[in-house]
């Protein structure tokens, strides 16, 4: 199967060792960690390994996500004209 993005929700009571275990499982299956924020991990991995990730201790929820062909908008911080004039 192709590599697809997956959302992995870490359990509230997960220990640091369990989180490390989740990351090792994803990387061990040839996956890639895209983003980690709070108790959520977005990873790209082969869907054949999704069940293995779901069964890993510390995982509350894991499933594939789709962006429906849309590109994620790039966020660019713009400086106002006033700040540029002061420089």
N, CA, C and O atoms as a printed pandas DataFrame, in Angstrom:
     atom_number atom_name residue_name chain_id  residue_number  x_coord  y_coord  z_coord
0              1         N          UNK        A               1    0.849   -1.182    0.000
1              2        CA          UNK        A               1    0.000    0.000    0.000
2              3         C          UNK        A               1    0.891    1.241    0.000
3              4         O          UNK        A               1    2.045    1.189    0.426
4              5         N          UNK        A               2    0.348    2.342   -0.477
5              6        CA          UNK        A               2    1.148    3.573   -0.488
6              7         C          UNK        A               2    1.247    4.189    0.902
7              8         O          UNK        A               2    0.457    3.902    1.801
8              9         N          UNK        A               3    2.230    5.030    1.035
9             10        CA          UNK        A               3    2.406    5.750    2.300
10            11         C          UNK        A               3    1.364    6.860    2.355
11            12         O          UNK        A               3    1.210    7.628    1.405
12            13         N          UNK        A               4    0.645    6.939    3.481
13            14        CA          UNK        A               4   -0.423    7.912    3.667
14            15         C          UNK        A               4   -0.259    8.613    5.002
15            16         O          UNK        A               4    0.327    8.049    5.926
16            17         N          UNK        A               5   -0.768    9.843    5.121
17            18        CA          UNK        A               5   -0.694   10.534    6.416
18            19         C          UNK        A               5   -1.664    9.908    7.420
19            20         O          UNK        A               5   -2.781    9.532    7.066
20            21         N          UNK        A               6   -1.228    9.805    8.657
21            22        CA          UNK        A               6   -2.046    9.257    9.743
22            23         C          UNK        A               6   -1.992   10.191   10.945
23            24         O          UNK        A               6   -0.964   10.807   11.226
24            25         N          UNK        A               7   -3.095   10.281   11.632
25            26        CA          UNK        A               7   -3.195   11.042   12.862
26            27         C          UNK        A               7   -3.129   10.055   14.015
27            28         O          UNK        A               7   -3.898    9.095   14.058
28            29         N          UNK        A               8   -2.216   10.285   14.947
29            30        CA          UNK        A               8   -2.065    9.408   16.106
30            31         C          UNK        A               8   -2.291   10.251   17.351
31            32         O          UNK        A               8   -1.548   11.196   17.614
32            33         N          UNK        A               9   -3.313    9.908   18.111
33            34        CA          UNK        A               9   -3.631   10.606   19.358
34            35         C          UNK        A               9   -3.045    9.802   20.501
35            36         O          UNK        A               9   -3.385    8.635   20.692
36            37         N          UNK        A              10   -2.162   10.434   21.259
37            38        CA          UNK        A              10   -1.510    9.776   22.396
38            39         C          UNK        A              10   -2.457    9.843   23.594
39            40         O          UNK        A              10   -3.094   10.869   23.829
40            41         N          UNK        A              11   -2.548    8.754   24.343
41            42        CA          UNK        A              11   -3.413    8.693   25.527
42            43         C          UNK        A              11   -2.976    9.717   26.566
43            44         O          UNK        A              11   -1.789   10.016   26.698
44            45         N          UNK        A              12   -3.929   10.241   27.288
45            46        CA          UNK        A              12   -3.646   11.259   28.316
46            47         C          UNK        A              12   -2.694   10.752   29.395
47            48         O          UNK        A              12   -1.889   11.518   29.925
48            49         N          UNK        A              13   -2.783    9.469   29.720
49            50        CA          UNK        A              13   -1.952    8.911   30.798
50            51         C          UNK        A              13   -0.695    8.211   30.262
51            52         O          UNK        A              13   -0.061    7.449   30.992
52            53         N          UNK        A              14   -0.334    8.455   29.014
53            54        CA          UNK        A              14    0.837    7.803   28.413
54            55         C          UNK        A              14    2.120    8.329   29.041
55            56         O          UNK        A              14    2.256    9.524   29.304
56            57         N          UNK        A              15    3.051    7.422   29.276
57            58        CA          UNK        A              15    4.348    7.810   29.832
58            59         C          UNK        A              15    5.287    8.230   28.701
59            60         O          UNK        A              15    5.000    8.014   27.523
60            61         N          UNK        A              16    6.406    8.832   29.080
61            62        CA          UNK        A              16    7.406    9.239   28.091
62            63         C          UNK        A              16    7.943    8.024   27.340
63            64         O          UNK        A              16    8.212    8.104   26.142
64            65         N          UNK        A              17    8.100    6.900   28.038
65            66        CA          UNK        A              17    8.592    5.684   27.395
66            67         C          UNK        A              17    7.589    5.145   26.377
67            68         O          UNK        A              17    7.981    4.611   25.339
68            69         N          UNK        A              18    6.299    5.284   26.669
69            70        CA          UNK        A              18    5.278    4.845   25.718
70            71         C          UNK        A              18    5.280    5.729   24.469
71            72         O          UNK        A              18    5.118    5.231   23.355
72            73         N          UNK        A              19    5.462    7.030   24.652
73            74        CA          UNK        A              19    5.538    7.946   23.509
74            75         C          UNK        A              19    6.758    7.602   22.663
75            76         O          UNK        A              19    6.671    7.588   21.435
76            77         N          UNK        A              20    7.892    7.325   23.300
77            78        CA          UNK        A              20    9.080    6.902   22.562
78            79         C          UNK        A              20    8.807    5.612   21.801
79            80         O          UNK        A              20    9.270    5.443   20.673
80            81         N          UNK        A              21    8.057    4.703   22.416
81            82        CA          UNK        A              21    7.696    3.443   21.768
82            83         C          UNK        A              21    6.847    3.668   20.525
83            84         O          UNK        A              21    7.038    3.000   19.508
84            85         N          UNK        A              22    5.906    4.612   20.604
85            86        CA          UNK        A              22    5.057    4.936   19.451
86            87         C          UNK        A              22    5.919    5.460   18.309
87            88         O          UNK        A              22    5.771    5.036   17.163
88            89         N          UNK        A              23    6.816    6.379   18.627
89            90        CA          UNK        A              23    7.695    6.953   17.603
90            91         C          UNK        A              23    8.592    5.882   16.985
91            92         O          UNK        A              23    8.825    5.887   15.776
92            93         N          UNK        A              24    9.100    4.956   17.819
93            94        CA          UNK        A              24    9.952    3.881   17.311
94            95         C          UNK        A              24    9.187    2.947   16.381
95            96         O          UNK        A              24    9.735    2.478   15.383
96            97         N          UNK        A              25    7.922    2.673   16.703
97            98        CA          UNK        A              25    7.106    1.803   15.848
98            99         C          UNK        A              25    6.903    2.466   14.486
99           100         O          UNK        A              25    7.057    1.821   13.449
100          101         N          UNK        A              26    6.558    3.755   14.492
101          102        CA          UNK        A              26    6.342    4.464   13.228
102          103         C          UNK        A              26    7.618    4.461   12.392
103          104         O          UNK        A              26    7.585    4.135   11.205
104          105         N          UNK        A              27    8.733    4.819   13.004
105          106        CA          UNK        A              27    9.997    4.872   12.275
106          107         C          UNK        A              27   10.475    3.475   11.883
107          108         O          UNK        A              27   11.086    3.303   10.828
108          109         N          UNK        A              28   10.203    2.483   12.719
109          110        CA          UNK        A              28   10.609    1.110   12.435
110          111         C          UNK        A              28    9.870    0.482   11.266
111          112         O          UNK        A              28   10.364   -0.461   10.648
112          113         N          UNK        A              29    8.697    0.999   10.963
113          114        CA          UNK        A              29    7.919    0.475    9.834
114          115         C          UNK        A              29    8.229    1.226    8.536
115          116         O          UNK        A              29    7.587    1.000    7.510
116          117         N          UNK        A              30    9.202    2.103    8.595
117          118        CA          UNK        A              30    9.555    2.877    7.403
118          119         C          UNK        A              30    8.770    4.164    7.282
119          120         O          UNK        A              30    8.799    4.822    6.242
120          121         N          UNK        A              31    8.066    4.524    8.346
121          122        CA          UNK        A              31    7.268    5.751    8.336
122          123         C          UNK        A              31    8.108    6.976    8.648
123          124         O          UNK        A              31    9.305    6.889    8.920
124          125         N          UNK        A              32    7.440    8.118    8.600
125          126        CA          UNK        A              32    8.113    9.385    8.861
126          127         C          UNK        A              32    7.231   10.237    9.764
127          128         O          UNK        A              32    6.025   10.342    9.542
128          129         N          UNK        A              33    7.830   10.842   10.778
129          130        CA          UNK        A              33    7.114   11.744   11.672
130          131         C          UNK        A              33    7.043   13.107   10.991
131          132         O          UNK        A              33    8.073   13.709   10.691
132          133         N          UNK        A              34    5.833   13.589   10.749
133          134        CA          UNK        A              34    5.657   14.882   10.088
134          135         C          UNK        A              34    5.554   16.021   11.094
135          136         O          UNK        A              34    6.144   17.084   10.899
136          137         N          UNK        A              35    4.792   15.793   12.187
137          138        CA          UNK        A              35    4.598   16.844   13.172
138          139         C          UNK        A              35    4.178   16.224   14.503
139          140         O          UNK        A              35    3.438   15.241   14.549
140          141         N          UNK        A              36    4.671   16.827   15.575
141          142        CA          UNK        A              36    4.260   16.435   16.921
142          143         C          UNK        A              36    3.827   17.705   17.631
143          144         O          UNK        A              36    4.580   18.676   17.703
144          145         N          UNK        A              37    2.615   17.692   18.151
145          146        CA          UNK        A              37    2.127   18.848   18.886
146          147         C          UNK        A              37    1.261   18.361   20.038
147          148         O          UNK        A              37    0.255   17.683   19.828
148          149         N          UNK        A              38    1.651   18.706   21.231
149          150        CA          UNK        A              38    0.897   18.262   22.401
150          151         C          UNK        A              38    0.841   16.748   22.464
151          152         O          UNK        A              38    1.878   16.086   22.516
152          153         N          UNK        A              39   -0.342   16.207   22.458
153          154        CA          UNK        A              39   -0.551   14.757   22.511
154          155         C          UNK        A              39   -0.973   14.197   21.156
155          156         O          UNK        A              39   -1.620   13.151   21.091
156          157         N          UNK        A              40   -0.614   14.884   20.078
157          158        CA          UNK        A              40   -0.990   14.465   18.732
158          159         C          UNK        A              40    0.243   14.329   17.855
159          160         O          UNK        A              40    1.138   15.173   17.889
160          161         N          UNK        A              41    0.282   13.263   17.070
161          162        CA          UNK        A              41    1.382   13.015   16.151
162          163         C          UNK        A              41    0.780   12.848   14.755
163          164         O          UNK        A              41   -0.181   12.099   14.578
164          165         N          UNK        A              42    1.337   13.536   13.780
165          166        CA          UNK        A              42    0.971   13.307   12.390
166          167         C          UNK        A              42    2.167   12.619   11.760
167          168         O          UNK        A              42    3.283   13.137   11.782
168          169         N          UNK        A              43    1.920   11.450   11.202
169          170        CA          UNK        A              43    2.996   10.648   10.622
170          171         C          UNK        A              43    2.565   10.091    9.275
171          172         O          UNK        A              43    1.384    9.830    9.046
172          173         N          UNK        A              44    3.528    9.914    8.392
173          174        CA          UNK        A              44    3.279    9.263    7.111
174          175         C          UNK        A              44    3.790    7.839    7.216
175          176         O          UNK        A              44    4.963    7.614    7.515
176          177         N          UNK        A              45    2.901    6.865    6.968
177          178        CA          UNK        A              45    3.307    5.474    7.039
178          179         C          UNK        A              45    2.430    4.619    6.147
179          180         O          UNK        A              45    1.353    5.033    5.719
180          181         N          UNK        A              46    2.910    3.432    5.880
181          182        CA          UNK        A              46    2.175    2.465    5.070
182          183         C          UNK        A              46    0.933    2.028    5.838
183          184         O          UNK        A              46    1.018    1.673    7.013
184          185         N          UNK        A              47   -0.212    2.055    5.178
185          186        CA          UNK        A              47   -1.480    1.699    5.837
186          187         C          UNK        A              47   -1.491    0.266    6.365
187          188         O          UNK        A              47   -2.264   -0.051    7.269
188          189         N          UNK        A              48   -0.648   -0.598    5.814
189          190        CA          UNK        A              48   -0.579   -1.974    6.309
190          191         C          UNK        A              48   -0.120   -2.028    7.761
191          192         O          UNK        A              48   -0.414   -2.993    8.467
192          193         N          UNK        A              49    0.595   -1.009    8.212
193          194        CA          UNK        A              49    1.114   -0.985    9.575
194          195         C          UNK        A              49    0.229   -0.186   10.532
195          196         O          UNK        A              49    0.575   -0.039   11.705
196          197         N          UNK        A              50   -0.895    0.328   10.060
197          198        CA          UNK        A              50   -1.778    1.140   10.902
198          199         C          UNK        A              50   -2.272    0.356   12.124
199          200         O          UNK        A              50   -2.341    0.906   13.224
200          201         N          UNK        A              51   -2.613   -0.912   11.938
201          202        CA          UNK        A              51   -3.092   -1.722   13.071
202          203         C          UNK        A              51   -2.002   -1.914   14.114
203          204         O          UNK        A              51   -2.284   -1.924   15.312
204          205         N          UNK        A              52   -0.767   -2.067   13.671
205          206        CA          UNK        A              52    0.351   -2.206   14.591
206          207         C          UNK        A              52    0.498   -0.945   15.440
207          208         O          UNK        A              52    0.741   -1.028   16.644
208          209         N          UNK        A              53    0.352    0.210   14.816
209          210        CA          UNK        A              53    0.444    1.480   15.549
210          211         C          UNK        A              53   -0.710    1.591   16.537
211          212         O          UNK        A              53   -0.506    2.018   17.673
212          213         N          UNK        A              54   -1.929    1.211   16.119
213          214        CA          UNK        A              54   -3.104    1.287   16.992
214          215         C          UNK        A              54   -2.938    0.429   18.239
215          216         O          UNK        A              54   -3.430    0.787   19.309
216          217         N          UNK        A              55   -2.245   -0.708   18.109
217          218        CA          UNK        A              55   -2.076   -1.634   19.231
218          219         C          UNK        A              55   -0.903   -1.276   20.135
219          220         O          UNK        A              55   -0.694   -1.924   21.161
220          221         N          UNK        A              56   -0.140   -0.260   19.770
221          222        CA          UNK        A              56    1.015    0.145   20.565
222          223         C          UNK        A              56    0.545    0.776   21.870
223          224         O          UNK        A              56   -0.357    1.614   21.854
224          225         N          UNK        A              57    1.136    0.390   23.000
225          226        CA          UNK        A              57    0.740    0.992   24.284
226          227         C          UNK        A              57    0.927    2.512   24.266
227          228         O          UNK        A              57    1.954    3.024   23.820
228          229         N          UNK        A              58   -0.089    3.214   24.759
229          230        CA          UNK        A              58   -0.037    4.675   24.807
230          231         C          UNK        A              58   -0.808    5.345   23.690
231          232         O          UNK        A              58   -0.966    6.566   23.698
232          233         N          UNK        A              59   -1.294    4.569   22.722
233          234        CA          UNK        A              59   -2.061    5.136   21.614
234          235         C          UNK        A              59   -3.542    5.106   21.979
235          236         O          UNK        A              59   -4.089    4.049   22.294
236          237         N          UNK        A              60   -4.189    6.276   21.935
237          238        CA          UNK        A              60   -5.623    6.345   22.203
238          239         C          UNK        A              60   -6.416    6.200   20.905
239          240         O          UNK        A              60   -7.499    5.615   20.897
240          241         N          UNK        A              61   -5.878    6.731   19.813
241          242        CA          UNK        A              61   -6.576    6.724   18.537
242          243         C          UNK        A              61   -5.549    6.838   17.424
243          244         O          UNK        A              61   -4.585    7.593   17.545
244          245         N          UNK        A              62   -5.744    6.102   16.350
245          246        CA          UNK        A              62   -4.868    6.213   15.182
246          247         C          UNK        A              62   -5.694    5.926   13.943
247          248         O          UNK        A              62   -6.460    4.963   13.899
248          249         N          UNK        A              63   -5.529    6.773   12.939
249          250        CA          UNK        A              63   -6.270    6.568   11.706
250          251         C          UNK        A              63   -5.731    7.417   10.585
251          252         O          UNK        A              63   -5.049    8.416   10.814
252          253         N          UNK        A              64   -6.039    7.017    9.380
253          254        CA          UNK        A              64   -5.597    7.749    8.205
254          255         C          UNK        A              64   -6.361    9.051    8.048
255          256         O          UNK        A              64   -7.532    9.148    8.415
256          257         N          UNK        A              65   -5.694   10.035    7.505
257          258        CA          UNK        A              65   -6.332   11.320    7.237
258          259         C          UNK        A              65   -6.107   11.670    5.774
259          260         O          UNK        A              65   -5.140   11.223    5.157
260          261         N          UNK        A              66   -7.003   12.465    5.234
261          262        CA          UNK        A              66   -6.898   12.855    3.831
262          263         C          UNK        A              66   -7.057   14.361    3.717
263          264         O          UNK        A              66   -7.915   14.964    4.362
264          265         N          UNK        A              67   -6.223   14.949    2.892
265          266        CA          UNK        A              67   -6.324   16.373    2.636
266          267         C          UNK        A              67   -7.086   16.637    1.336
267          268         O          UNK        A              67   -7.169   17.781    0.889
268          269         N          UNK        A              68   -7.642   15.586    0.728
269          270        CA          UNK        A              68   -8.469   15.646   -0.484
270          271         C          UNK        A              68   -7.791   16.415   -1.616
271          272         O          UNK        A              68   -8.439   17.176   -2.335
272          273         N          UNK        A              69   -6.514   16.215   -1.763
273          274        CA          UNK        A              69   -5.802   16.845   -2.852
274          275         C          UNK        A              69   -5.521   18.322   -2.667
275          276         O          UNK        A              69   -4.891   18.951   -3.517
276          277         N          UNK        A              70   -5.989   18.881   -1.548
277          278        CA          UNK        A              70   -5.746   20.298   -1.289
278          279         C          UNK        A              70   -4.364   20.481   -0.712
279          280         O          UNK        A              70   -3.879   19.650    0.055
280          281         N          UNK        A              71   -3.743   21.565   -1.082
281          282        CA          UNK        A              71   -2.451   21.887   -0.510
282          283         C          UNK        A              71   -2.668   22.605    0.810
283          284         O          UNK        A              71   -3.611   23.381    0.964
284          285         N          UNK        A              72   -1.792   22.338    1.748
285          286        CA          UNK        A              72   -1.864   23.018    3.036
286          287         C          UNK        A              72   -1.321   24.427    2.830
287          288         O          UNK        A              72   -0.217   24.589    2.311
288          289         N          UNK        A              73   -2.074   25.447    3.226
289          290        CA          UNK        A              73   -1.615   26.814    2.993
290          291         C          UNK        A              73   -0.344   27.124    3.793
291          292         O          UNK        A              73   -0.200   26.727    4.950
292          293         N          UNK        A              74    0.549   27.830    3.153
293          294        CA          UNK        A              74    1.783   28.233    3.812
294          295         C          UNK        A              74    1.505   29.519    4.571
295          296         O          UNK        A              74    0.984   30.480    4.004
296          297         N          UNK        A              75    1.847   29.539    5.842
297          298        CA          UNK        A              75    1.598   30.702    6.677
298          299         C          UNK        A              75    2.837   31.583    6.645
299          300         O          UNK        A              75    3.934   31.154    7.002
300          301         N          UNK        A              76    2.643   32.813    6.214
301          302        CA          UNK        A              76    3.748   33.758    6.120
302          303         C          UNK        A              76    3.417   34.951    6.994
303          304         O          UNK        A              76    2.359   35.563    6.852
304          305         N          UNK        A              77    4.321   35.277    7.895
305          306        CA          UNK        A              77    4.120   36.416    8.777
306          307         C          UNK        A              77    4.518   37.667    8.010
307          308         O          UNK        A              77    5.632   37.756    7.494
308          309         N          UNK        A              78    3.617   38.626    7.936
309          310        CA          UNK        A              78    3.893   39.870    7.232
310          311         C          UNK        A              78    4.088   40.988    8.239
311          312         O          UNK        A              78    3.396   41.059    9.255
312          313         N          UNK        A              79    5.023   41.844    7.948
313          314        CA          UNK        A              79    5.305   42.992    8.811
314          315         C          UNK        A              79    4.542   44.178    8.246
315          316         O          UNK        A              79    4.522   44.397    7.035
316          317         N          UNK        A              80    3.917   44.939    9.128
317          318        CA          UNK        A              80    3.140   46.076    8.656
318          319         C          UNK        A              80    4.053   47.154    8.066
319          320         O          UNK        A              80    5.252   47.184    8.343
320          321         N          UNK        A              81    3.469   48.042    7.247
321          322        CA          UNK        A              81    4.228   49.110    6.610
322          323         C          UNK        A              81    4.850   50.039    7.640
323          324         O          UNK        A              81    5.941   50.564    7.421
324          325         N          UNK        A              82    4.166   50.249    8.761
325          326        CA          UNK        A              82    4.683   51.149    9.798
326          327         C          UNK        A              82    5.995   50.622   10.377
327          328         O          UNK        A              82    6.936   51.391   10.571
328          329         N          UNK        A              83    6.066   49.320   10.656
329          330        CA          UNK        A              83    7.277   48.735   11.215
330          331         C          UNK        A              83    8.417   48.786   10.203
331          332         O          UNK        A              83    9.573   48.975   10.579
332          333         N          UNK        A              84    8.098   48.618    8.925
333          334        CA          UNK        A              84    9.119   48.676    7.898
334          335         C          UNK        A              84    9.682   50.089    7.778
335          336         O          UNK        A              84   10.876   50.265    7.536
336          337         N          UNK        A              85    8.826   51.096    7.946
337          338        CA          UNK        A              85    9.262   52.494    7.849
338          339         C          UNK        A              85   10.181   52.861    9.003
339          340         O          UNK        A              85   11.089   53.676    8.841
340          341         N          UNK        A              86    9.945   52.253   10.189
341          342        CA          UNK        A              86   10.769   52.535   11.361
342          343         C          UNK        A              86   12.172   51.960   11.227
343          344         O          UNK        A              86   13.111   52.497   11.814
344          345         N          UNK        A              87   12.333   50.901   10.483
345          346        CA          UNK        A              87   13.617   50.221   10.356
346          347         C          UNK        A              87   14.649   51.032    9.645
347          348         O          UNK        A              87   15.779   50.577    9.469
